[in-house]
Amino acid sequence: MTRKRSRPYTSDDVEFIHKNYASMTAAEIAEKLGISKFQVSKIVSELRKHIDLPKKTAKRPNPILEYLKKAGLPIKKEESGKTSKSTRGRKKKS
């Protein structure tokens, strides 16, 4: 299988990403512009160094939750009062 090559991005692409990053996912932006998702994330990380980008409002929906809703199965509510310690790693010496 050969890799799909994407074109180099331009200043117009950077402008589009700056305007639409909050309302679109990286995959949607990449598909629309014809560049890779990696290039989109690279542009975003570079933009964040110089300006404040708005937080994301568009997120990829969780496919598991979508299936449960479609199938009509009940979804458990997470308990916020849970405090459990991690058992990973070694015990600290006292």
ChimeraX commands (.cxc) that place a marker at each C-alpha (Angstrom):
marker #1 position 0.00,0.00,0.00 radius 0.5
marker #1 position 1.45,3.33,-0.99 radius 0.5
marker #1 position 1.31,6.38,1.20 radius 0.5
marker #1 position -0.96,9.22,0.17 radius 0.5
marker #1 position 1.13,12.32,-0.33 radius 0.5
marker #1 position -0.36,15.61,0.69 radius 0.5
marker #1 position 0.50,18.95,-0.77 radius 0.5
marker #1 position 2.47,21.67,1.06 radius 0.5
marker #1 position 0.22,24.05,2.96 radius 0.5
marker #1 position -0.13,27.75,2.13 radius 0.5
marker #1 position -0.96,30.92,4.04 radius 0.5
marker #1 position -4.58,30.56,2.84 radius 0.5
marker #1 position -4.72,27.16,4.54 radius 0.5
marker #1 position -3.38,28.69,7.77 radius 0.5
marker #1 position -6.05,31.41,7.58 radius 0.5
marker #1 position -8.80,28.81,7.04 radius 0.5
marker #1 position -7.57,26.75,10.00 radius 0.5
marker #1 position -7.41,29.84,12.22 radius 0.5
marker #1 position -11.01,30.77,11.40 radius 0.5
marker #1 position -12.55,27.28,11.54 radius 0.5
marker #1 position -10.49,25.32,14.08 radius 0.5
marker #1 position -12.97,25.76,16.93 radius 0.5
marker #1 position -15.99,24.63,14.93 radius 0.5
marker #1 position -14.52,21.78,12.85 radius 0.5
marker #1 position -12.51,18.68,13.65 radius 0.5
marker #1 position -8.96,18.31,12.34 radius 0.5
marker #1 position -10.08,15.50,10.02 radius 0.5
marker #1 position -12.81,17.68,8.50 radius 0.5
marker #1 position -10.37,20.55,7.96 radius 0.5
marker #1 position -7.78,18.21,6.43 radius 0.5
marker #1 position -10.34,16.69,4.08 radius 0.5
marker #1 position -11.66,20.06,2.99 radius 0.5
marker #1 position -8.22,21.57,2.33 radius 0.5
marker #1 position -6.61,18.45,0.88 radius 0.5
marker #1 position -3.80,18.32,3.44 radius 0.5
marker #1 position -3.07,15.72,6.11 radius 0.5
marker #1 position -4.33,15.76,9.71 radius 0.5
marker #1 position -0.70,15.87,10.79 radius 0.5
marker #1 position -0.22,19.12,8.86 radius 0.5
marker #1 position -3.34,20.57,10.49 radius 0.5
marker #1 position -2.08,19.73,13.97 radius 0.5
marker #1 position 1.36,21.10,13.07 radius 0.5
marker #1 position -0.18,24.40,11.95 radius 0.5
marker #1 position -2.34,24.55,15.10 radius 0.5
marker #1 position 0.61,23.94,17.42 radius 0.5
marker #1 position 2.61,26.62,15.61 radius 0.5
marker #1 position -0.32,29.07,15.82 radius 0.5
marker #1 position -0.69,28.40,19.56 radius 0.5
marker #1 position 2.90,29.59,20.09 radius 0.5
marker #1 position 2.04,33.02,18.69 radius 0.5
marker #1 position -1.69,33.60,19.33 radius 0.5
marker #1 position -4.50,32.30,21.52 radius 0.5
marker #1 position -6.68,29.91,19.55 radius 0.5
marker #1 position -10.22,29.39,20.84 radius 0.5
marker #1 position -10.99,26.06,22.51 radius 0.5
marker #1 position -12.56,23.31,20.45 radius 0.5
marker #1 position -16.33,23.14,20.35 radius 0.5
marker #1 position -16.53,20.42,17.68 radius 0.5
marker #1 position -15.39,17.02,18.85 radius 0.5
marker #1 position -15.60,13.62,17.28 radius 0.5
marker #1 position -18.54,11.78,18.80 radius 0.5
marker #1 position -17.76,8.66,20.83 radius 0.5
marker #1 position -18.80,5.71,18.63 radius 0.5
marker #1 position -19.50,3.49,21.65 radius 0.5
marker #1 position -21.94,5.99,23.14 radius 0.5
marker #1 position -23.59,6.46,19.74 radius 0.5
marker #1 position -24.12,2.70,19.47 radius 0.5
marker #1 position -25.59,2.47,22.98 radius 0.5
marker #1 position -28.02,5.31,22.26 radius 0.5
marker #1 position -29.03,3.78,18.92 radius 0.5
marker #1 position -29.54,0.35,20.50 radius 0.5
marker #1 position -31.52,1.89,23.37 radius 0.5
marker #1 position -29.22,0.47,26.04 radius 0.5
marker #1 position -28.83,2.27,29.37 radius 0.5
marker #1 position -25.63,4.26,29.94 radius 0.5
marker #1 position -24.04,4.25,33.41 radius 0.5
marker #1 position -23.52,7.59,35.13 radius 0.5
marker #1 position -19.99,8.21,36.39 radius 0.5
marker #1 position -19.60,8.71,40.11 radius 0.5
marker #1 position -17.72,11.92,40.82 radius 0.5
marker #1 position -17.11,11.12,44.51 radius 0.5
marker #1 position -14.83,8.18,43.76 radius 0.5
marker #1 position -11.31,8.53,45.07 radius 0.5
marker #1 position -9.14,5.55,44.32 radius 0.5
marker #1 position -5.39,5.45,44.49 radius 0.5
marker #1 position -3.41,4.14,41.59 radius 0.5
marker #1 position -1.73,0.81,42.23 radius 0.5
marker #1 position 0.82,1.35,39.51 radius 0.5
marker #1 position 4.49,1.61,40.40 radius 0.5
marker #1 position 6.41,0.81,43.54 radius 0.5
marker #1 position 5.58,1.84,47.08 radius 0.5
marker #1 position 7.55,4.78,48.39 radius 0.5
marker #1 position 9.99,4.12,51.22 radius 0.5
marker #1 position 9.10,5.88,54.44 radius 0.5
marker link #1:1,2 radius 0.2
marker link #1:2,3 radius 0.2
marker link #1:3,4 radius 0.2
marker link #1:4,5 radius 0.2
marker link #1:5,6 radius 0.2
marker link #1:6,7 radius 0.2
marker link #1:7,8 radius 0.2
marker link #1:8,9 radius 0.2
marker link #1:9,10 radius 0.2
marker link #1:10,11 radius 0.2
marker link #1:11,12 radius 0.2
marker link #1:12,13 radius 0.2
marker link #1:13,14 radius 0.2
marker link #1:14,15 radius 0.2
marker link #1:15,16 radius 0.2
marker link #1:16,17 radius 0.2
marker link #1:17,18 radius 0.2
marker link #1:18,19 radius 0.2
marker link #1:19,20 radius 0.2
marker link #1:20,21 radius 0.2
marker link #1:21,22 radius 0.2
marker link #1:22,23 radius 0.2
marker link #1:23,24 radius 0.2
marker link #1:24,25 radius 0.2
marker link #1:25,26 radius 0.2
marker link #1:26,27 radius 0.2
marker link #1:27,28 radius 0.2
marker link #1:28,29 radius 0.2
marker link #1:29,30 radius 0.2
marker link #1:30,31 radius 0.2
marker link #1:31,32 radius 0.2
marker link #1:32,33 radius 0.2
marker link #1:33,34 radius 0.2
marker link #1:34,35 radius 0.2
marker link #1:35,36 radius 0.2
marker link #1:36,37 radius 0.2
marker link #1:37,38 radius 0.2
marker link #1:38,39 radius 0.2
marker link #1:39,40 radius 0.2
marker link #1:40,41 radius 0.2
marker link #1:41,42 radius 0.2
marker link #1:42,43 radius 0.2
marker link #1:43,44 radius 0.2
marker link #1:44,45 radius 0.2
marker link #1:45,46 radius 0.2
marker link #1:46,47 radius 0.2
marker link #1:47,48 radius 0.2
marker link #1:48,49 radius 0.2
marker link #1:49,50 radius 0.2
marker link #1:50,51 radius 0.2
marker link #1:51,52 radius 0.2
marker link #1:52,53 radius 0.2
marker link #1:53,54 radius 0.2
marker link #1:54,55 radius 0.2
marker link #1:55,56 radius 0.2
marker link #1:56,57 radius 0.2
marker link #1:57,58 radius 0.2
marker link #1:58,59 radius 0.2
marker link #1:59,60 radius 0.2
marker link #1:60,61 radius 0.2
marker link #1:61,62 radius 0.2
marker link #1:62,63 radius 0.2
marker link #1:63,64 radius 0.2
marker link #1:64,65 radius 0.2
marker link #1:65,66 radius 0.2
marker link #1:66,67 radius 0.2
marker link #1:67,68 radius 0.2
marker link #1:68,69 radius 0.2
marker link #1:69,70 radius 0.2
marker link #1:70,71 radius 0.2
marker link #1:71,72 radius 0.2
marker link #1:72,73 radius 0.2
marker link #1:73,74 radius 0.2
marker link #1:74,75 radius 0.2
marker link #1:75,76 radius 0.2
marker link #1:76,77 radius 0.2
marker link #1:77,78 radius 0.2
marker link #1:78,79 radius 0.2
marker link #1:79,80 radius 0.2
marker link #1:80,81 radius 0.2
marker link #1:81,82 radius 0.2
marker link #1:82,83 radius 0.2
marker link #1:83,84 radius 0.2
marker link #1:84,85 radius 0.2
marker link #1:85,86 radius 0.2
marker link #1:86,87 radius 0.2
marker link #1:87,88 radius 0.2
marker link #1:88,89 radius 0.2
marker link #1:89,90 radius 0.2
marker link #1:90,91 radius 0.2
marker link #1:91,92 radius 0.2
marker link #1:92,93 radius 0.2
marker link #1:93,94 radius 0.2
view
